[in-house]
Amino acid sequence: MSLWPPPRRVELVDAADPLALPPGAPVALHVTAAGTEQAEASEELEFALAGLRRAVATTGQQLLPARAGNGSGAGVACRVTVDSPGTERASRVDLPTDESYRLRTGPDGIAVQAATPTGVFRAASTLKQWLALRGRSAAAGFEVPAVEIEDRPAFPIRGAMLDVSRNRVPRMEYLERLVDRFAEWKINHLQLYVEHTYAYADHEDVWRDASPFTAGEIRELDLYCRERFIELTPNQNSFGHFHRWLIHDRYRPLAEVPEGFQHPFSIDPEPFSLCATDPRVLELLTGLYAELLPHFGSRRFNVGLDETFDLGRGRSAEACEERGKPAVYLDFLRQVHDLVTERDRQMLFWGDIILEHPELIDQVPEDAVALCWGYEANHPFEHQCARLAASGREFWVCPGTSSWHSFGGRLQNAAGNLALAATAGSEAGAQGFLITDWGDHGHLQPPTIAELPLSIGAGFAWSVEAARQAAMGPDRNEAAWLDHAVRLVFDGDETLARTVVDLGALDLDCGGPVMNGTTLFYLLRFIDDDLTHRRFRRLSIATLQRTYAALAVIRDRLNEIESDPSRAALDWTCRMMMWCCQLGVARLAAGRGLLAGQLPPKVRATLGADLRDIADDLPDVWLATSREGGLRESQDLLLRAAAIVDS
């Protein structure tokens, strides 16, 4: 067992001289900042000291100021030294302040040295882990070995991006619990990916049934994050992925293809992108930005601008023909950049389009930050990062959790993708590492599935050496993460941890690997099609039967523990995967060229009834972590599949 993220230097001092916390005796807090004993802490320092208090409280002790009369003037002490932060700036929006720290525990107490309150808070996270990892009850009270730790992060910005727009909008209590986890893993940046799930005042038609975030909730979450040294950054997609708006008559005239376009994120054709040459689009975005941005303390803003599949296929076709599609895209990007900088924000944008047209890179505004994303374990991060680095502009590297287009995740792919992004991004000079967690096609995977890869990625963002070691590990490395999952994600619950690890490995045993998803999920997603596509080429009756049996074992193991929301969600996930196995067996037995609706009537009736039962049970597990908005739409995806099977 080890600390996570792994510190740069950990040295056990003397096993004979541990830190001992006598029962009932508070730990005396002494704070020195800029060489002066502090009577009162600044707001930031108080946030950091709150982290230390929470760490010490895990031992049953209290951390109290060393003042006369409170009994804490003698005995064990916690000494915190904070030096003045540096003034060097790396961009027009400051990078996070110095997060380095030194932590020492020993017979004389706890000592923390850091350049800033942020460093103190990072030290508190490490202290909490050290106390949990090596602490024990003894005759003298709570004891933990003496240790010296020196540490600093590899990437200045270490973030997570949660998709809150593909039906699943998380409850505030779940988000706060996750933010606490992020703080323990030393993440310092959070984005909520919004297409239509913010309650804009004059646009209720768009978000009415989505259970959106309100302005008050964003301000509440912003403060919660700030108290844990996490920057909550707005994210509103502003070009492609605007279909949730454009399907409404009020906004359809702003679409590139108002009559509809067959895009990968919907079953039926619908408008997808905004029209880059329509000035009314900028008027709409101006109003959205003016309403959204003031509720965030962050000076950064992710405007998206990715996957503009239909650009030039509709109303901008003439302009694209005259000037070229890349030039039209770049002009729109610059106009959006102007809107962002007018509000004193730094623009972040997904870099897929400029990487497809590298001649654009040097023409992008110099202070805009390109987000280099890719989600396979063999993604060409090295090549793409080198292109962006050559421009001299700030860029981030953005791998993913590999949870979407699956039910149980793709753990091996996630670890490989995260490790590759960390090593390539670090070598090329990326300033940020953003772990993305998407929810394409109904967000049917439970949030629990993403938490393990989020923690793995957080460790790689802090310690690139940990990423290098993982990249050199065995191909099937899911077992290596079991202890990690037990301790750092599932609070000692080995059954839940083993379930998530096992589910994340099944894609390789059941027709995988396939691009950007799992074969079992694609059996549901592409239920209209036959099985001759290459995504199903490795699928066989034998592999499906083995996977079904493995899932049955996992369900039996889950049933042995007390029911809770995570157990229930994982059990539902097993049922969904087992149904897909049954569908696959039936379809392969009938012939790859036949459609699902051509199966024998009794088989179709059974499959349809079983899937309706699974859909009926989705609310019970969905509402434990997520709001009601979007639930019906995800249920309808399952009910549509049931209708195709037994119609």
Secondary structure, DSSP 8 states (H G I E B T S, - for coil): ---SS--SEEEE--TTS-EEE-TT--EEEEEEETTEE-SS--HHHHHHHHHHHHHHHTTT--EEE--TTTT-SSSSEEEEEE-------SSSS-------EEEEEETTEEEEEESSHHHHHHHHHHHHHHHHHH-EEETTEEEE--EEEEE--SSSEEEEEEE-SSS--B-HHHHHHHHHHHHHTT--EEEEEBSS-B--TT-HHHHTTS--B-HHHHHHHHHHHHTTT-EEE-BB--SSS-HHHHTSTTTGGGBSSTT-B--TT-SS-B--SB-TT-HHHHHHHHHHHHHHGGG---SEEE------TTTTSSTTHHHHHHH-HHHHHHHHHHHHHHHHHHTT-EEEEE-HHHHHSGGGGGGS-TT-EEEEE--STT--HHHHHHHHHHTT--EEEE-B---TTSSS--HHHHHHHHHHHHHHHHHHT-SEEEEEE--TTT--S-THHHHHHHHHHHHHHH-HHHHHHHHTS-SS-GGGGHHHHHHHTSTT-HHHHHHHHHHHHHHHHTT--BTTB-HHHHHHHTTTS-S-SGGGTT--HHHHHHHHHHHHHHHHHHTTS---HHHHHHHHHHHHHHHHHHHHHHHHHH-TTS-GGGS-HHHHHHHHHHHHHHHHHHHHHHTTTB-STTHHHHHHHHHHHHHHHH-
